[in-house]
Amino acid sequence: MQYLLMIYQSEAESGKLDPAARQKVTGEYGAFTQSIIQSGNFKAGDGLQPTTTATTVRVRDGKTLTTDGPFAGHCRAHSRRQDGFNRGQADHGL
């Protein structure tokens, strides 16, 4: 079985991190990623773009609709970005 691990973080909150805090978070995530790699379960990983570059894809009444960019009046849940992802295989759990 394969899993996709995504990290969500508010862009506003991320921007408030001081360099030491940012380095701490990055180091912890790097160590976690290395543990997946060393276990042989890591398949792929990459960073994602900010929400300002987002495209939303919806299917309504059989038609595919796309909308580019941030949305006026969007709720807090939609103001979060995906900092990155790791795809791994979990035969024994991650």
Buried (B, 14 or more C-beta within 10 A) or exposed (E): EEEEBEBEBEBEEBEEBEEEEEEEBEEEBEEBBEEBBEBEBBBEBEEBEEBEEBEEEEEEEEEEEEEEEEEEEEEEEEBBBBBBBBBBBEEEEB
